[in-house]
Amino acid sequence: MVKPLPKKPREEWSKIGFIFAVIASAVGIGNIWRFPYLAGKNGGGAFLIPYLIAVVLVAFPVVLLEFAAGWEFKTSILHFFKKLGARTKFLGWFFMFILLAILSYYVVIVGWIFAYFVFSFTGYGTFSSFSSSLLPIVFFLACIAILFVVDSLGIKKGIEKLCNYTMPLVFIFLVILLVRALTLPNAMAGVKFFLTPNFSVLTDPKIWIFAFSQAFFSIGVGFGLLLTYASYANRKLDIPLTAITITISDTLIAIIAGLIIFPLVFSLGISPAQGPELAFVALPKVFSLIPFGQVFGAIFFLLLFLTGLTSAISIGEGCVSSLIDEYGMNRRKATGIVYGIALAVGIPSVLSYSSVGFSVLGKPFLDGIDYVIGSLTLPIVALIFTITVSWFWSSKKFINAVNKHTRLNMPHWIIYLIRYFIPLVLFVVFIAGIVT
């Protein structure tokens, strides 16, 4: 009888490597790009109030839940739902499908940002001229290649090393851009807009809905990404302290991004409510007009590219780790399958903003998949994750895992927040997405 091969020990992050990797996963395009334009469209400083409430009451408890589940079960999202119980085992494949769908079009946007970093040296042109060429396809393929190479090297040699280099650079770039933005003419008008709340707009329920959805999805909780990363953590992980560090870091970077973006746009009299085109239309115009704008534009788009890349790789690793755990694949094969699928599935998205102009029902394909996945499906995915894990996993075991190696003991009632209040919030966000 042939003996089965001994199971390969699971890789582990270093202590600082885990912190950097999880911050890198959480901090992405949502912090640097989406948060400022949502704040701009929803009352500036008024948006910060519901956003900070949402971070504390919604995002942070689910960070605890994901960290505890990943640390306790020591496995990836696909295998986790099998270990959780027979009634939940099919959910792993559902989450894998969602992660691959997100990855396929998220990398397209990261490719645009990569292109704009290059344009910082060659001249920006217009987004329409860029999207009507074959360049989006070129930069999409380049990003897929980078992600494949890094992820195939593994946790220690690939992802951790990338994050250990990129996160210090991200903080340095943020400080450089913050100083430059605050020294521009009329910069304080932008700061005032961002930090001075107009309390009258807080009666608008849409502001609360946008704030709660942004807080939840900015950190990237409810999809199994933090669960996967926590499965590689040291057995003496201080879960509450790490969760607090990640949550504060993610929120702080979003606020710093606002303190950069609003002084930049106010300095040239550009509307802060530009919306999604803020990064690709308004800011290139700003950088082309301010002194040494070429340099600061390059720093900004490199910052955005690095945060987008590290977020994308956390999505990819959620799938790669699942294939390794489920089928015992070697990492290179699992990585090739995941990014090969992302490449194939992402082709319609990248073609929709290229010279091909692929569209469905008269709209670019990428817009459609972003609406279906980003606006409609993600709240339901997070709702399913939160309800399933909090109800099918013993609350006693959850609290024991959270408080195992910490002095910051979390109260037992936090499980009721996760079981009842957070699902209600996510359901309201889902309904609002349909209505609007």
C-alpha positions as CSV (number, residue, x, y, z in Angstrom):
1,M,0.0,0.0,0.0
2,V,1.3,3.4,-1.0
3,K,1.6,5.8,1.9
4,P,0.2,9.3,1.2
5,L,2.7,12.1,1.0
6,P,3.1,14.0,4.2
7,K,1.2,17.3,4.2
8,K,3.4,20.3,3.6
9,P,3.5,22.7,6.6
10,R,1.4,25.8,6.0
11,E,3.5,28.9,5.4
12,E,3.5,31.6,8.0
13,W,3.8,35.4,7.9
14,S,6.4,37.1,10.0
15,K,4.7,39.4,12.6
16,I,5.3,42.7,10.7
17,G,4.8,40.9,7.4
18,F,1.3,39.9,8.4
19,I,0.5,43.5,9.5
20,F,1.8,45.0,6.2
21,A,0.1,42.3,4.1
22,V,-3.4,42.8,5.7
23,I,-3.1,46.6,5.5
24,A,-2.0,46.2,1.9
25,S,-5.0,44.0,1.3
26,A,-7.4,46.5,2.9
27,V,-6.0,49.7,1.5
28,G,-6.7,49.9,-2.2
29,I,-8.4,51.9,-4.9
30,G,-11.4,52.2,-2.5
31,N,-9.4,54.3,-0.1
32,I,-7.4,56.6,-2.4
33,W,-10.0,57.0,-5.2
34,R,-13.5,55.9,-4.2
35,F,-13.6,57.4,-0.7
36,P,-12.7,61.0,-1.7
37,Y,-15.2,61.1,-4.6
38,L,-18.0,59.6,-2.4
39,A,-17.2,62.2,0.3
40,G,-17.2,64.9,-2.4
41,K,-20.6,63.8,-3.7
42,N,-22.1,63.4,-0.2
43,G,-21.4,66.6,1.7
44,G,-17.7,66.5,2.4
45,G,-17.2,66.7,6.1
46,A,-20.7,65.4,6.7
47,F,-19.8,62.1,5.1
48,L,-17.1,61.5,7.8
49,I,-19.6,61.2,10.6
50,P,-21.6,58.2,9.4
51,Y,-18.4,56.7,7.9
52,L,-16.6,56.6,11.2
53,I,-19.7,55.2,13.0
54,A,-19.8,52.5,10.3
55,V,-16.2,51.6,10.7
56,V,-16.6,51.0,14.5
57,L,-20.0,49.3,14.4
58,V,-19.9,47.4,11.2
59,A,-16.4,46.9,9.7
60,F,-14.4,46.3,12.9
61,P,-16.5,43.4,14.3
62,V,-16.4,41.6,11.0
63,V,-12.6,42.0,10.8
64,L,-12.6,40.2,14.2
65,L,-14.8,37.5,12.8
66,E,-12.6,36.9,9.8
67,F,-9.4,37.0,11.7
68,A,-10.7,34.6,14.3
69,A,-12.1,32.1,11.7
70,G,-8.9,32.1,9.6
71,W,-6.6,31.8,12.7
72,E,-8.8,29.0,14.3
73,F,-9.5,26.9,11.2
74,K,-6.1,27.5,9.6
75,T,-7.5,27.1,6.1
76,S,-8.7,29.1,3.0
77,I,-12.2,30.1,2.1
78,L,-13.2,27.0,0.1
79,H,-12.1,24.5,2.8
80,F,-13.3,26.7,5.6
81,F,-17.0,26.3,4.7
82,K,-16.4,22.5,4.5
83,K,-15.0,22.5,8.0
84,L,-17.8,24.7,9.3
85,G,-20.3,22.0,8.5
86,A,-22.1,19.8,5.9
87,R,-24.9,22.4,5.4
88,T,-22.4,25.2,4.5
89,K,-19.8,23.3,2.4
90,F,-21.3,24.4,-1.0
91,L,-20.7,28.1,-0.1
92,G,-17.0,27.8,-0.7
93,W,-17.4,27.5,-4.4
94,F,-19.8,30.4,-4.4
95,F,-17.2,32.6,-2.8
96,M,-14.5,31.3,-5.2
97,F,-16.8,32.3,-8.2
98,I,-17.3,35.8,-6.7
99,L,-13.6,36.4,-6.0
100,L,-12.7,35.4,-9.6
101,A,-15.4,37.6,-11.0
102,I,-14.1,40.6,-9.0
103,L,-10.5,39.8,-9.9
104,S,-11.2,39.7,-13.6
105,Y,-12.4,43.3,-13.8
106,Y,-10.5,44.8,-10.8
107,V,-7.2,44.1,-12.6
108,V,-8.6,46.0,-15.7
109,I,-8.9,49.1,-13.5
110,V,-5.4,48.5,-12.0
111,G,-4.1,48.3,-15.5
112,W,-5.6,51.8,-16.3
113,I,-3.8,53.1,-13.2
114,F,-0.5,51.5,-14.3
115,A,-1.0,53.2,-17.7
116,Y,-1.6,56.6,-16.1
117,F,1.6,56.2,-14.1
118,V,3.4,55.8,-17.4
119,F,1.5,58.7,-18.9
120,S,2.9,60.9,-16.0
121,F,6.2,60.9,-17.9
122,T,4.8,60.9,-21.5
123,G,1.7,63.2,-21.2
124,Y,-1.8,62.2,-20.0
125,G,-3.9,62.9,-23.1
126,T,-7.6,62.1,-22.5
127,F,-9.2,59.0,-21.1
128,S,-11.3,58.6,-24.3
129,S,-8.1,58.5,-26.4
130,F,-6.6,56.0,-24.1
131,S,-9.6,53.8,-23.9
132,S,-10.1,53.9,-27.7
133,S,-6.7,52.3,-28.3
134,L,-5.3,48.8,-27.6
135,L,-3.3,50.1,-24.6
136,P,-5.9,49.0,-22.0
137,I,-5.3,45.4,-23.2
138,V,-1.5,45.7,-23.0
139,F,-1.6,47.0,-19.4
140,F,-4.2,44.5,-18.3
141,L,-1.9,41.6,-19.5
142,A,1.1,43.3,-17.8
143,C,-0.8,43.4,-14.5
144,I,-1.9,39.7,-14.8
145,A,1.7,38.8,-15.4
146,I,2.9,40.7,-12.3
147,L,0.3,39.1,-10.1
148,F,1.1,35.6,-11.4
149,V,4.8,36.0,-10.7
150,V,4.4,37.4,-7.2
151,D,1.7,35.0,-6.1
152,S,3.5,31.9,-7.5
153,L,6.5,32.8,-5.3
154,G,4.4,32.1,-2.2
155,I,3.5,33.8,1.0
156,K,7.0,34.6,2.4
157,K,9.0,35.1,-0.8
158,G,6.2,36.6,-2.9
159,I,3.3,38.4,-1.2
160,E,5.0,39.3,2.1
161,K,8.1,40.6,0.3
162,L,6.0,42.7,-2.1
163,C,4.0,44.2,0.8
164,N,7.1,44.8,3.0
165,Y,8.4,47.0,0.2
166,T,5.2,48.7,-1.0
167,M,3.5,49.7,2.3
168,P,6.4,51.9,3.6
169,L,6.5,53.5,0.1
170,V,2.7,54.1,0.3
171,F,3.1,55.9,3.6
172,I,6.0,58.0,2.3
173,F,4.1,58.9,-0.9
174,L,1.1,59.9,1.1
175,V,3.2,62.3,3.2
176,I,4.8,63.8,0.1
177,L,1.5,64.3,-1.6
178,L,-0.1,65.7,1.6
179,V,2.6,68.3,2.1
180,R,2.4,69.3,-1.6
181,A,-1.4,69.5,-1.6
182,L,-1.6,71.6,1.6
183,T,0.9,74.2,0.2
184,L,-1.2,74.9,-2.9
185,P,-3.2,78.2,-3.2
186,N,-6.7,77.8,-1.8
187,A,-5.8,74.4,-0.3
188,M,-7.5,75.3,3.0
189,A,-10.8,75.7,1.2
190,G,-10.5,72.0,0.3
191,V,-9.5,71.1,3.9
192,K,-12.5,73.1,5.2
193,F,-14.9,71.3,2.8
194,F,-13.6,67.9,3.9
195,L,-13.4,68.4,7.6
196,T,-16.3,70.8,8.3
197,P,-19.6,68.9,8.6
198,N,-22.8,70.3,7.2
199,F,-25.1,68.6,9.7
200,S,-28.3,69.4,7.7
201,V,-27.4,66.8,5.0
202,L,-27.2,64.0,7.6
203,T,-31.0,63.7,7.4
204,D,-30.5,62.3,3.8
205,P,-30.5,58.4,4.2
206,K,-28.4,58.0,1.1
207,I,-25.3,59.5,2.8
208,W,-25.6,56.9,5.6
209,I,-26.1,54.1,3.1
210,F,-23.0,55.2,1.0
211,A,-20.9,55.6,4.2
212,F,-21.8,52.2,5.6
213,S,-21.2,50.4,2.3
214,Q,-17.9,52.2,1.8
215,A,-16.6,51.5,5.3
216,F,-17.5,47.8,4.9
217,F,-16.1,47.3,1.5
218,S,-13.0,49.6,1.8
219,I,-11.5,47.2,4.3
220,G,-12.6,44.2,2.3
221,V,-14.4,42.3,4.9
222,G,-17.0,39.6,4.3
223,F,-15.4,37.9,1.3
224,G,-12.9,35.7,3.0
225,L,-9.8,37.7,2.1
226,L,-8.8,38.5,5.7
227,L,-9.8,34.9,6.7
228,T,-7.3,33.6,4.1
229,Y,-4.5,35.9,5.2
230,A,-5.2,35.1,8.9
231,S,-4.9,31.4,8.2
232,Y,-1.1,32.0,7.6
233,A,-0.7,34.0,10.8
234,N,1.4,33.0,13.8
235,R,-0.4,30.9,16.4
236,K,0.1,33.6,19.1
237,L,-1.7,36.3,17.0
238,D,-3.2,39.1,19.1
239,I,-6.5,39.3,17.1
240,P,-8.1,42.4,18.7
241,L,-4.9,44.4,18.6
242,T,-4.2,43.4,15.0
243,A,-7.8,44.2,14.0
244,I,-7.6,47.6,15.6
245,T,-4.3,48.3,13.9
246,I,-5.7,47.4,10.5
247,T,-9.0,49.3,10.9
248,I,-7.3,52.5,12.1
249,S,-4.7,52.3,9.4
250,D,-7.3,51.8,6.6
251,T,-9.4,54.7,7.9
252,L,-6.4,57.0,8.4
253,I,-5.2,56.4,4.9
254,A,-8.7,57.1,3.5
255,I,-8.8,60.4,5.5
256,I,-5.3,61.4,4.3
257,A,-6.4,60.7,0.8
258,G,-9.2,63.2,1.3
259,L,-6.8,65.7,2.7
260,I,-4.8,65.3,-0.5
261,I,-7.5,65.2,-3.1
262,F,-9.7,68.1,-2.0
263,P,-6.9,70.7,-1.7
264,L,-5.7,69.6,-5.1
265,V,-9.1,70.1,-6.8
266,F,-10.0,73.2,-4.9
267,S,-6.7,74.8,-5.8
268,L,-7.8,74.9,-9.4
269,G,-11.5,75.4,-8.8
270,I,-12.6,71.9,-9.9
271,S,-15.8,70.5,-8.4
272,P,-15.1,68.0,-5.6
273,A,-18.2,66.0,-6.7
274,Q,-16.6,64.8,-9.9
275,G,-17.5,61.1,-9.2
276,P,-15.6,58.1,-10.5
277,E,-13.9,60.2,-13.2
278,L,-12.0,62.1,-10.5
279,A,-8.8,60.0,-10.8
280,F,-8.7,59.7,-14.6
281,V,-10.0,63.1,-15.7
282,A,-9.9,65.8,-13.0
283,L,-6.5,64.9,-11.3
284,P,-4.5,64.6,-14.5
285,K,-5.7,68.1,-15.4
286,V,-4.6,69.3,-11.9
287,F,-1.1,67.6,-12.2
288,S,-0.6,69.1,-15.7
289,L,-1.1,72.7,-14.3
290,I,0.7,72.8,-10.9
291,P,4.4,73.3,-10.6
292,F,6.3,70.0,-10.8
293,G,3.0,68.3,-11.5
294,Q,4.6,65.6,-13.6
295,V,6.5,64.4,-10.6
296,F,3.6,64.5,-8.2
297,G,1.3,62.9,-10.8
298,A,3.8,60.1,-11.1
299,I,3.9,59.7,-7.3
300,F,0.1,59.7,-7.0
301,F,-0.5,57.1,-9.7
302,L,2.3,54.9,-8.5
303,L,0.7,55.1,-5.0
304,L,-2.7,54.1,-6.5
305,F,-1.1,51.3,-8.6
306,L,0.7,49.8,-5.6
307,T,-2.4,49.8,-3.4
308,G,-4.5,48.4,-6.3
309,L,-1.9,45.7,-7.0
310,T,-1.7,44.5,-3.4
311,S,-5.5,44.4,-3.0
312,A,-5.7,42.4,-6.3
313,I,-3.2,39.9,-5.1
314,S,-5.2,39.3,-1.9
315,I,-8.2,38.5,-4.0
316,G,-6.1,36.1,-6.1
317,E,-4.6,34.5,-3.1
318,G,-8.0,33.7,-1.7
319,C,-8.5,31.5,-4.8
320,V,-5.0,30.1,-5.0
321,S,-4.9,29.1,-1.4
322,S,-8.3,27.3,-1.8
323,L,-7.0,25.2,-4.7
324,I,-3.9,24.3,-2.8
325,D,-5.9,23.3,0.3
326,E,-8.6,21.4,-1.6
327,Y,-6.6,19.5,-4.2
328,G,-3.0,19.5,-2.8
329,M,-1.8,21.4,-5.9
330,N,1.6,22.9,-6.0
331,R,1.5,26.7,-5.8
332,R,2.7,27.4,-9.3
333,K,-0.1,25.3,-10.9
334,A,-2.8,26.7,-8.7
335,T,-1.6,30.3,-9.5
336,G,-1.6,29.5,-13.2
337,I,-5.1,28.3,-13.1
338,V,-6.5,31.2,-11.1
339,Y,-4.8,34.0,-13.1
340,G,-5.5,32.1,-16.3
341,I,-9.2,32.1,-15.5
342,A,-9.0,35.8,-14.5
343,L,-7.3,36.6,-17.8
344,A,-10.0,34.7,-19.8
345,V,-13.0,36.1,-17.8
346,G,-11.5,39.6,-17.8
347,I,-11.2,39.8,-21.7
348,P,-14.8,41.1,-22.2
349,S,-14.2,43.8,-19.5
350,V,-10.9,45.0,-20.9
351,L,-12.3,45.0,-24.5
352,S,-15.2,47.2,-23.4
353,Y,-12.8,50.1,-22.8
354,S,-10.5,49.6,-25.8
355,S,-10.6,50.1,-29.5
356,V,-12.9,47.0,-29.7
357,G,-15.6,48.7,-27.5
358,F,-17.3,45.5,-26.4
359,S,-20.7,46.3,-25.0
360,V,-23.9,44.6,-23.9
361,L,-27.3,46.3,-24.3
362,G,-25.5,49.5,-25.4
363,K,-23.3,49.8,-22.3
364,P,-19.6,48.8,-21.8
365,F,-19.4,45.2,-20.4
366,L,-17.2,46.4,-17.5
367,D,-19.9,48.8,-16.4
368,G,-22.4,46.0,-16.3
369,I,-20.3,43.5,-14.4
370,D,-19.2,46.2,-11.9
371,Y,-22.9,47.0,-11.3
372,V,-24.0,43.4,-11.0
373,I,-21.0,42.3,-8.8
374,G,-20.0,45.6,-7.1
375,S,-23.4,47.2,-6.4
376,L,-25.8,44.2,-6.2
377,T,-23.9,41.0,-5.4
378,L,-21.2,42.1,-2.9
379,P,-23.6,43.2,-0.1
380,I,-25.4,39.8,-0.4
381,V,-22.0,38.0,-0.4
382,A,-21.0,39.8,2.8
383,L,-24.4,39.2,4.3
384,I,-24.2,35.5,3.6
385,F,-20.6,35.3,5.0
386,T,-21.5,37.2,8.2
387,I,-24.7,35.3,8.9
388,T,-23.3,31.9,8.1
389,V,-20.1,32.2,10.1
390,S,-21.6,33.9,13.1
391,W,-24.5,31.4,13.3
392,F,-22.9,28.1,12.3
393,W,-19.7,28.7,14.4
394,S,-20.1,28.5,18.1
395,S,-20.1,32.0,19.7
396,K,-18.1,30.6,22.6
397,K,-15.4,29.3,20.3
398,F,-15.4,32.6,18.4
399,I,-14.9,34.7,21.6
400,N,-12.3,32.2,22.9
401,A,-10.3,32.5,19.6
402,V,-10.5,36.3,19.6
403,N,-9.4,36.6,23.3
404,K,-6.8,33.8,23.3
405,H,-3.6,35.9,23.1
406,T,-4.6,39.4,24.1
407,R,-5.1,41.8,27.0
408,L,-7.8,43.7,25.0
409,N,-10.6,41.2,25.7
410,M,-13.6,41.7,23.5
411,P,-17.0,41.5,25.2
412,H,-19.3,38.5,24.5
413,W,-22.1,40.8,23.2
414,I,-20.1,41.7,20.1
415,I,-21.4,38.4,18.6
416,Y,-25.0,39.8,18.8
417,L,-23.8,42.9,16.8
418,I,-22.5,40.6,14.2
419,R,-25.5,38.3,14.1
420,Y,-28.3,40.9,14.1
421,F,-27.2,44.5,13.5
422,I,-24.6,44.0,10.7
423,P,-26.8,41.7,8.5
424,L,-29.6,44.3,8.8
425,V,-27.2,47.1,7.6
426,L,-26.0,44.9,4.7
427,F,-29.6,44.1,3.7
428,V,-30.5,47.8,3.7
429,V,-27.4,48.5,1.5
430,F,-28.5,45.8,-0.9
431,I,-32.0,47.1,-1.2
432,A,-30.7,50.7,-1.7
433,G,-28.4,49.4,-4.5
434,I,-31.4,48.0,-6.3
435,V,-33.6,51.1,-5.8
436,T,-30.9,53.6,-6.9
